[in-house]
């Protein structure tokens, strides 16, 4: 008889969640065009959700502790402090801890360099409290681990759109909806259930910048992810983790607004798409089997879900880890720190001149350039010396599925290529994993067009393609093992 295998994994799994919303009044200004400094309220709470995964068959394998966190990102210094603190509290090494930032741009940018700005004095105590809370969640999720199965499904959602738009009248590219662009609309959904059939968690893996809310928004917000979770959790009754995909050149069609209802509409769109997948998933340990014909008004072909053969089910608990270091060349034209400091000073002078004149637009534009330059200074500081960056490609296989955790913001072609090369393998592609040290990884053909993503990248043309090949090799090795 013909059978269709359902992608599944078997492991130990446990989940825990808590609220990590900063107090209102914490420094919030992230967008260069914003005119406020401190948050004025809360749209939806921010959360941290920990999914603790461990091999069922090999207790020598380190666990994978997935921390879905409602923040844009943390700079390398703050990121390492968080991982050090959580590691000390739990006894786990950095290699086990993977923070998947939702990348919401409505949470505020929690950088210690902002401590002297209005509300900036609240950042350091917030980060200390965040590390404590996440450490507690890791321990709690570990205590809750039970033998469990993950069943994977795939759907589609049109929320995500290309955002490299050529403004023909002005003769340059802008970061905004491009109706002629290409975007991966794939939604990967996983349902985690215990061996007793009790639901534990779900996750949604999708690539779309959470930039619905922009400079006009003064509220703390998880952007569209909040409403997406609300929709999914209203049916599943368990925590839903969001894992951001390769969205460097991808954002919502309707974005860069101050209206939180737009963010909620975007989130519901993704939530309903995820629910459609969730409702299609069979019980763990089943496959879809052709039974045979039934004579009726037509001769009907009957299929049903039935238990998998034991030998096939035993493969679902296979757990294999990989970590490859790939040298990625820095851009040869990277400015020096002195050059950036001079540029920042120039923009600050321009900002002060605009303030004296009372020119609101000039003030906003000058501050945006100050913000852009400040971020580049922060990004460049921790980069290791030499001609290349030692880039980690972290991958692991559990049963039929392969997971990827990648630093940085990758152009969408990464996941489109990988999904095309491995169409029958569930690929959970998580980016901005433990931050974004290398910032953007644009595709080679986008260099030289004057795009923002190229301007702020620290890596040379072709590096994304190198990562794609390294990830392809890792996935191939994992599925052949």
C-alpha positions as CSV (number, residue, x, y, z in Angstrom):
1,X,0.0,0.0,0.0
2,X,1.1,3.6,-0.6
3,X,2.0,5.5,2.5
4,X,2.9,9.2,3.1
5,X,5.3,9.8,5.9
6,X,4.6,12.7,8.2
7,X,7.7,14.7,9.3
8,X,8.3,14.2,13.0
9,X,10.8,14.4,15.8
10,X,11.1,12.6,19.2
11,X,12.9,14.2,22.1
12,X,12.5,15.4,25.6
13,X,10.7,18.7,25.7
14,X,9.6,21.3,28.2
15,X,8.3,24.9,28.0
16,X,8.1,27.9,30.2
17,X,7.1,31.6,29.6
18,X,7.1,34.9,31.4
19,X,6.3,38.6,30.8
20,X,9.4,40.7,30.1
21,X,7.8,44.0,29.3
22,X,10.0,47.0,30.4
23,X,8.4,49.6,32.6
24,X,6.7,52.4,30.8
25,X,9.1,55.3,30.6
26,X,12.1,53.2,29.6
27,X,14.1,54.5,26.7
28,X,12.2,53.5,23.6
29,X,13.4,55.5,20.7
30,X,14.8,53.2,18.1
31,X,13.8,54.7,14.8
32,X,16.0,57.6,13.6
33,X,12.9,59.5,12.5
34,X,11.2,59.2,15.9
35,X,10.8,62.3,18.0
36,X,10.1,60.7,21.4
37,X,12.6,59.1,23.7
38,X,10.6,57.2,26.3
39,X,7.7,54.7,25.9
40,X,4.3,56.1,26.8
41,X,2.4,52.8,27.3
42,X,2.1,49.2,26.3
43,X,0.4,47.9,23.1
44,X,0.8,44.2,24.0
45,X,3.2,42.7,26.6
46,X,6.6,41.3,25.6
47,X,7.3,37.7,26.4
48,X,10.2,35.3,26.8
49,X,9.4,31.7,26.0
50,X,11.8,28.8,26.5
51,X,11.5,25.5,24.7
52,X,14.0,23.0,26.2
53,X,14.8,20.2,23.9
54,X,17.1,17.2,24.7
55,X,18.0,13.9,23.0
56,X,16.0,10.9,24.1
57,X,18.6,8.4,23.1
58,X,22.0,10.2,23.8
59,X,22.4,11.9,27.2
60,X,25.9,13.0,26.1
61,X,24.3,15.4,23.6
62,X,24.0,18.9,24.9
63,X,20.5,20.2,25.0
64,X,19.1,22.9,22.7
65,X,17.5,25.6,24.7
66,X,15.4,27.8,22.4
67,X,14.6,31.2,23.9
68,X,12.0,33.1,21.8
69,X,12.4,36.7,23.0
70,X,10.4,39.8,22.1
71,X,13.2,42.2,21.3
72,X,14.8,43.5,18.2
73,X,18.2,42.3,19.2
74,X,21.0,42.9,21.7
75,X,24.4,44.3,20.8
76,X,27.3,41.8,21.2
77,X,28.3,43.1,24.6
78,X,24.8,42.9,26.1
79,X,24.2,39.6,24.3
80,X,27.3,38.0,25.8
81,X,26.4,39.3,29.3
82,X,23.0,37.7,29.0
83,X,24.4,34.4,27.8
84,X,27.0,34.4,30.6
85,X,24.4,35.2,33.2
86,X,22.0,32.5,32.0
87,X,24.8,30.0,31.7
88,X,26.0,30.7,35.2
89,X,22.5,30.2,36.6
90,X,21.8,27.0,34.7
91,X,25.2,25.4,34.2
92,X,24.7,25.4,30.4
93,X,27.3,26.5,27.9
94,X,26.7,29.1,25.3
95,X,26.5,26.3,22.7
96,X,23.2,25.2,24.2
97,X,21.5,28.6,24.5
98,X,20.0,30.0,21.4
99,X,18.1,33.3,21.6
100,X,15.7,33.7,18.7
101,X,14.8,37.4,18.7
102,X,11.4,38.1,17.2
103,X,13.1,41.3,15.9
104,X,10.2,43.5,16.9
105,X,11.2,47.2,16.3
106,X,8.6,48.3,18.9
107,X,10.3,47.0,22.0
108,X,13.0,49.6,22.3
109,X,16.7,49.1,21.7
110,X,18.3,48.0,25.0
111,X,21.8,49.2,24.5
112,X,23.9,50.3,27.5
113,X,25.3,53.2,25.5
114,X,21.9,54.9,25.9
115,X,22.1,55.0,29.7
116,X,22.4,58.8,29.8
117,X,19.4,59.4,27.6
118,X,15.9,60.0,29.0
119,X,14.8,56.6,30.4
120,X,18.2,55.1,29.6
121,X,18.9,54.7,33.3
122,X,16.3,51.9,33.3
123,X,18.1,49.8,30.7
124,X,20.8,48.2,32.8
125,X,18.5,47.1,35.6
126,X,16.0,45.8,33.0
127,X,18.7,43.7,31.3
128,X,19.8,42.3,34.7
129,X,16.2,41.4,35.5
130,X,15.8,39.9,32.0
131,X,18.8,37.6,32.5
132,X,17.4,36.4,35.8
133,X,14.0,35.7,34.4
134,X,15.4,33.8,31.4
135,X,17.6,31.7,33.8
136,X,14.5,30.9,35.8
137,X,12.6,29.9,32.7
138,X,15.4,27.6,31.5
139,X,15.4,25.8,34.8
140,X,11.6,25.6,34.9
141,X,11.4,24.3,31.3
142,X,14.1,21.7,32.1
143,X,12.1,20.5,35.1
144,X,9.1,20.1,32.9
145,X,10.7,18.0,30.2
146,X,8.9,14.8,29.3
147,X,9.2,12.5,26.3
148,X,7.5,14.3,23.5
149,X,6.9,14.4,19.7
150,X,7.1,17.3,17.3
151,X,4.9,17.0,14.2
152,X,5.7,19.5,11.4
153,X,3.5,21.1,8.8
154,X,3.9,23.7,6.1
155,X,1.6,26.4,4.8
156,X,1.6,29.8,3.1
157,X,1.0,33.4,4.2
158,X,1.2,36.5,2.0
159,X,2.0,39.0,4.8
160,X,5.7,39.1,3.9
161,X,6.7,41.1,0.9
162,X,10.0,42.3,-0.7
163,X,11.1,45.7,0.7
164,X,13.8,46.9,-1.7
165,X,11.8,49.5,-3.7
166,X,13.3,51.6,-6.5
167,X,12.0,55.2,-6.2
168,X,12.3,55.9,-9.9
169,X,11.4,59.6,-9.6
170,X,14.2,60.2,-7.1
171,X,16.6,57.7,-8.7
172,X,17.5,55.7,-5.6
173,X,16.3,52.7,-3.6
174,X,14.3,53.0,-0.4
175,X,13.4,50.4,2.2
176,X,9.7,49.9,1.5
177,X,7.1,47.6,-0.2
178,X,8.2,46.5,-3.6
179,X,5.2,45.0,-5.5
180,X,7.5,43.5,-8.1
181,X,9.8,41.7,-5.6
182,X,10.0,38.1,-4.5
183,X,9.4,36.7,-1.0
184,X,9.1,33.3,0.5
185,X,5.6,32.9,1.8
186,X,6.3,29.6,3.6
187,X,5.0,29.1,7.1
188,X,6.5,26.2,9.1
189,X,4.5,25.1,12.1
190,X,5.4,22.6,14.7
191,X,3.2,21.1,17.4
192,X,4.9,19.6,20.5
193,X,2.9,17.0,22.4
194,X,3.8,14.7,25.3
195,X,3.6,10.9,24.9
196,X,0.3,11.1,26.9
197,X,-1.1,13.3,24.2
198,X,-1.0,16.5,26.2
199,X,0.0,19.6,24.2
200,X,3.2,21.3,25.3
201,X,3.9,24.1,22.8
202,X,3.7,25.2,19.2
203,X,6.1,27.2,17.1
204,X,5.8,29.3,14.0
205,X,8.8,29.9,11.7
206,X,8.2,32.7,9.2
207,X,10.3,35.4,7.5
208,X,9.0,39.0,7.9
209,X,10.5,42.0,9.5
210,X,8.3,43.2,12.4
211,X,8.3,46.7,11.2
212,X,4.6,47.4,11.1
213,X,5.1,50.0,13.8
214,X,7.7,52.6,13.2
215,X,8.7,56.1,14.4
216,X,5.2,57.3,15.1
217,X,4.6,54.5,17.6
218,X,5.5,55.3,21.3
219,X,4.1,52.1,22.8
220,X,6.1,49.0,23.8
221,X,5.0,46.3,21.4
222,X,5.9,42.9,20.0
223,X,4.5,44.2,16.6
224,X,2.5,41.6,14.6
225,X,3.9,38.7,16.6
226,X,1.7,39.5,19.6
227,X,-1.6,39.1,17.7
228,X,-0.3,36.1,15.9
229,X,0.4,34.4,19.2
230,X,-3.0,35.3,20.5
231,X,-4.7,33.7,17.6
232,X,-2.7,30.5,17.7
233,X,-2.8,30.2,21.5
234,X,-6.5,30.8,21.6
235,X,-6.9,27.4,19.9
236,X,-3.9,25.5,21.1
237,X,-4.0,26.6,24.7
238,X,-0.2,26.3,25.0
239,X,2.7,28.8,24.4
240,X,3.5,29.6,20.8
241,X,7.2,30.4,20.0
242,X,7.9,32.7,17.0
243,X,11.2,32.0,15.1
244,X,12.2,34.8,12.7
245,X,13.3,33.6,9.2
246,X,15.6,35.2,6.6
247,X,13.9,38.6,6.4
248,X,16.7,41.0,5.5
249,X,14.9,42.2,2.5
250,X,11.3,41.3,3.6
251,X,8.7,43.2,5.5
252,X,4.9,43.5,5.8
253,X,3.1,45.0,2.9
254,X,1.5,47.5,5.2
255,X,4.1,48.8,7.6
256,X,6.0,51.8,9.0
257,X,2.9,53.1,10.7
258,X,2.0,54.2,14.2
259,X,-1.4,52.5,14.3
260,X,-1.2,49.3,16.5
261,X,-4.4,48.0,14.8
262,X,-2.4,47.5,11.6
263,X,0.1,45.4,13.6
264,X,-2.7,43.3,15.0
265,X,-4.2,42.8,11.5
266,X,-0.8,41.7,10.2
267,X,-0.5,39.3,13.2
268,X,-3.9,37.8,12.7
269,X,-3.2,37.2,9.1
270,X,-0.1,35.1,10.0
271,X,-1.9,33.5,13.0
272,X,-4.8,32.2,10.8
273,X,-2.3,30.8,8.3
274,X,-0.5,29.1,11.1
275,X,-3.7,27.7,12.5
276,X,-4.6,26.3,9.1
277,X,-1.4,24.3,9.2
278,X,-1.9,23.3,12.9
279,X,-5.4,22.0,12.2
280,X,-4.0,19.8,9.3
281,X,-1.5,18.0,11.5
282,X,-2.2,14.4,12.5
283,X,-1.5,12.8,15.8
284,X,2.1,12.0,16.6
285,X,3.3,8.6,15.4
286,X,0.9,8.4,12.5
287,X,1.3,8.2,8.8
288,X,-1.2,8.6,5.9
289,X,-2.0,5.3,4.3
290,X,-3.9,4.3,1.2
291,X,-6.4,1.6,2.2
292,X,-8.0,0.7,-1.1
293,X,-11.1,1.3,-3.3
294,X,-14.7,1.5,-2.2
295,X,-17.4,1.1,-4.8
296,X,-19.9,3.9,-4.6
297,X,-21.4,6.2,-7.2
298,X,-17.8,6.5,-8.2
299,X,-14.9,4.2,-7.2
300,X,-13.5,6.0,-4.2
301,X,-9.9,5.8,-3.1
302,X,-9.8,5.7,0.7
303,X,-6.9,7.0,2.8
304,X,-6.6,7.0,6.6
305,X,-4.1,7.8,9.3
306,X,-2.6,4.8,10.9
307,X,0.3,4.0,13.3
308,X,3.8,4.2,11.7
309,X,5.9,1.0,11.5
310,X,8.1,0.6,14.6
311,X,11.3,0.8,12.5
312,X,10.3,4.1,11.0
313,X,9.1,5.6,14.3
314,X,12.5,4.8,15.9
315,X,14.2,7.1,13.4
316,X,12.4,10.1,14.8
317,X,14.6,10.3,17.9
318,X,17.8,10.6,15.9
319,X,19.7,13.7,17.1
320,X,22.8,15.0,15.4
321,X,24.6,18.3,15.9
322,X,26.8,20.3,13.6
323,X,28.7,23.6,14.1
324,X,30.8,24.8,11.2
325,X,32.9,27.9,11.2
326,X,33.0,29.7,7.9
327,X,35.4,32.6,7.2
328,X,33.5,35.5,5.7
329,X,35.5,38.4,4.3
330,X,35.0,41.9,5.6
331,X,34.3,44.7,3.2
332,X,37.5,46.3,2.0
333,X,36.0,49.7,2.2
334,X,34.9,49.6,5.8
335,X,35.4,53.0,7.4
336,X,37.7,53.4,10.3
337,X,36.5,54.2,13.8
338,X,38.0,57.7,13.5
339,X,36.1,58.2,10.3
340,X,32.8,57.1,11.9
341,X,33.4,59.3,15.0
342,X,34.0,62.3,12.7
343,X,30.9,61.5,10.7
344,X,28.8,61.2,13.9
345,X,30.1,64.6,15.2
346,X,29.2,66.2,11.9
347,X,25.6,64.9,12.1
348,X,25.3,66.1,15.7
349,X,26.4,69.6,14.6
350,X,23.8,69.5,11.9
351,X,21.2,68.4,14.4
352,X,22.0,71.2,16.7
353,X,21.9,73.7,13.9
354,X,18.5,72.4,12.9
355,X,17.3,72.7,16.5
356,X,18.4,76.3,16.6
357,X,16.5,77.0,13.3
358,X,13.4,75.1,14.6
359,X,13.4,73.0,11.4
360,X,11.5,69.8,12.5
361,X,12.3,67.9,9.3
362,X,16.0,68.7,9.4
363,X,16.1,67.8,13.1
364,X,14.6,64.4,12.3
365,X,16.8,63.7,9.4
366,X,20.0,64.7,11.2
367,X,19.1,62.6,14.3
368,X,18.4,59.7,12.0
369,X,22.0,60.0,10.6
370,X,23.4,60.3,14.1
371,X,21.5,57.1,15.1
372,X,22.7,55.3,12.0
373,X,26.4,56.2,12.6
374,X,26.2,55.4,16.3
375,X,25.0,51.9,15.5
376,X,27.8,51.4,13.1
377,X,30.3,52.4,15.8
378,X,28.8,49.9,18.2
379,X,28.8,47.2,15.5
380,X,32.4,47.6,14.5
381,X,33.8,47.6,18.0
382,X,33.5,43.8,18.8
383,X,34.6,42.5,15.4
384,X,37.6,40.3,15.6
385,X,40.7,41.6,13.8
386,X,41.9,40.2,10.4
387,X,40.4,40.0,7.0
388,X,37.4,37.8,7.8
389,X,34.8,37.0,10.4
390,X,34.6,33.5,11.8
391,X,30.9,32.9,11.1
392,X,29.2,30.0,12.9
393,X,26.7,27.9,11.0
394,X,24.8,26.0,13.7
395,X,22.6,23.1,12.5
396,X,21.0,20.1,14.1
397,X,18.8,17.3,13.1
398,X,16.0,15.8,15.2
399,X,14.2,13.0,13.4
400,X,13.1,14.1,10.0
401,X,13.6,17.9,10.6
402,X,16.7,20.1,10.4
403,X,17.1,23.3,12.4
404,X,19.4,26.2,11.6
405,X,20.4,29.0,13.9
406,X,22.2,31.8,12.1
407,X,23.6,35.1,13.3
408,X,22.6,38.2,11.3
409,X,19.9,39.4,9.0
410,X,20.0,37.4,5.8
411,X,18.3,38.2,2.5
412,X,15.4,36.0,1.8
413,X,17.1,34.1,-1.0
414,X,18.9,32.1,1.7
415,X,15.7,30.2,2.7
416,X,14.2,30.1,-0.8
417,X,17.4,28.4,-2.0
418,X,17.6,26.0,0.9
419,X,13.9,25.0,0.6
420,X,14.3,24.4,-3.1
421,X,17.3,22.2,-2.6
422,X,15.7,20.2,0.2
423,X,11.9,20.2,-0.6
424,X,11.1,17.1,1.4
425,X,12.9,18.1,4.6
426,X,11.3,20.4,7.2
427,X,13.8,23.3,7.6
428,X,13.4,25.5,10.6
429,X,15.5,28.5,9.7
430,X,16.1,30.9,12.6
431,X,18.0,34.1,12.0
432,X,19.1,36.8,14.4
433,X,20.1,33.9,16.6
434,X,22.0,35.3,19.6
435,X,22.0,38.6,17.9
436,X,23.4,40.1,14.7
437,X,27.1,40.7,14.9
438,X,27.6,40.8,11.2
439,X,24.3,42.8,10.6
440,X,22.9,42.3,7.1
441,X,23.9,39.7,4.6
442,X,22.6,40.9,1.2
443,X,22.7,38.8,-1.9
444,X,25.6,39.5,-4.3
445,X,23.4,41.1,-7.0
446,X,22.1,43.8,-4.6
447,X,25.6,45.3,-4.0
448,X,26.2,48.6,-5.7
449,X,22.6,49.6,-5.8
450,X,22.8,52.0,-2.9
451,X,20.6,49.9,-0.6
452,X,20.6,50.6,3.2
453,X,21.3,46.9,3.9
454,X,24.6,47.1,1.9
455,X,25.5,50.4,3.5
456,X,25.4,49.0,7.0
457,X,26.8,45.5,6.3
458,X,30.3,44.7,7.5
459,X,30.7,41.7,5.0
460,X,31.9,41.6,1.5
461,X,29.8,40.9,-1.6
462,X,29.3,37.1,-2.0
463,X,29.3,36.3,1.8
464,X,25.6,35.4,1.8
465,X,26.2,32.9,-1.0
466,X,29.0,31.4,1.0
467,X,26.7,31.0,4.0
468,X,24.1,29.4,1.7
469,X,26.6,26.8,0.4
470,X,27.8,26.1,4.0
471,X,24.3,25.6,5.2
472,X,23.6,23.4,2.2
473,X,26.6,21.2,3.1
474,X,25.5,21.0,6.7
475,X,22.0,20.0,5.9
476,X,23.2,17.4,3.4
477,X,25.5,15.9,5.9
478,X,22.8,15.8,8.5
479,X,20.2,14.0,6.4
480,X,22.8,11.5,5.1
481,X,24.0,10.6,8.6
